[in-house]
């Protein structure tokens, strides 16, 4: 049976990913940035690895310019916790409405493979990887 500290850690890990999704969808880059360690590594969102929470947040701000509204829906998280580190797996379905054509949507199905570590008592993303499962672009007539 899980102890209270493990339960609290599981809730805190989920909250990181919920803030991650809310930060993107609400365009609250301060909230979004708060999810990441300063030295985080980001994989699978483009051709190269992005290193650093500030660099990644700026990269995301640029990527979001192509989209109007977005909605990231997260599935339940699978987490393995080992002291002050954790490995997590979270499925995501994300709707992206194109800024220049709101009738066109891009739907992404993917899995986030995310490593986190406790920094000053708070969980932060130290490594984040997007594993694409499928993409569909649809235009409403």
N, C-alpha and C positions, 0 to 999 in steps of 0.2 A: 504494500500500500504506500502511496506517495505521501511524503511528509509535507507539512504546510509550506516549508521553504520551496520545495519543488513545485508545488501548486502555484505559489506566488510567482516563481520564475516562468512557468508555462504561460501564465496570464500576461506577464510583462513581455515575453517574447512575441506573443500574439499581438499585443498592443503596438509593438514596434512596426509590425507589418500593416496593421490597420492605419497607423499614422502615415506610413509610407504611401498607401493607396489614397488616403484622404488628402495628403499633401499634394499629390499629383492632381487629383480630380478637382480640388478647390484652388489649385495654383498657389498654394501656401508653401513657398519654397523654404521659409524658415522652419516650418514643421517638418518638411521633407528632409532638409539638411540635418535636423536633429536626430534622425534615425541612423546616421552613419558615423563610424569612427573616422578620425582625421586621416588615417592611413589605409582606408578601405581599398579593396580591389573589386572592379566591376567587370564581369565577363558576359559575352553573348548578346550585347545590345548593339553591337556594331563590329567593324573589322578588327578593332584593337581593344586592348585592355585599358580601362580608365583607372588611374590611381589617385586617390584622395577624395575626401568628401566634398570639398569646395569645387574641385574640377568636375566631379560627377554632377553636382547640382547645377553648375553652369551648363554642362552638356545637355542635361534634361530640359532646362529652360529653353535652349535652342531647339531641341527636338519637338517640344510642345507647340512651337509656333505654327507647325503644319496642321494642328488640330484645333477645333472648337472645343466642344464638350467632350469629356472622357469619363468613363466609369470603369473602375477596376473592382471586380468581384472576386473575393478570395475564398477558397475552400478551407476546410479545417487544416490546421498545421500539424505536421508530424515533427516532433522535436526529440532530439537526444541531447541531454544535458550532462556535462561533465565538469562540475565545479563552476568556474567562471567562464566556461565556453559552451557553446551549443551549436549543433548542426540542425538545420530545419529544412523542411520541404513543404511548399505551399503551392497548390494549384491556383491558377488565375485565369479568368476570362475577362478580357478588357475590350470595351467598345470605344472606338475613336471616331468621332465625327470630323470630317475634313473641314478645315477652316475656309477653304476656297469653294467648297461644294458641300453644304450641310446635308444634302440628300445622299451623299456617299459616306458609307461607314466601313471602317476596317475593324474586323473582329479578330482578336488574337486569343488563341488557347495556348497556354504555356505552364511551365512549372518553374517556380523560383526555388533554387537551391541556395540557401543563405546560411553562412556561418556568422555567429554573433559572439561577442565577448562583453563581459561586464567591465565598464570603465567608470571609476568613481561611483560604483553602486548601480549604474544604469546600463541596460543592455543596448549595444550598438552593433550595427552591421559591419563586419570586418571583411567579408567576402560575399559577393552577391552574383549569382549566375542565372541568366535567363535561358531556359531550355524550351525552344519553340516546339509546339505540338501541331499547330496548324494556324493558317491565316485565311481569312475570306474577306474580299472586298465586294461590297454590295451597293448598288445604286437604286434608290427608290424612284419610280417613275412619276 
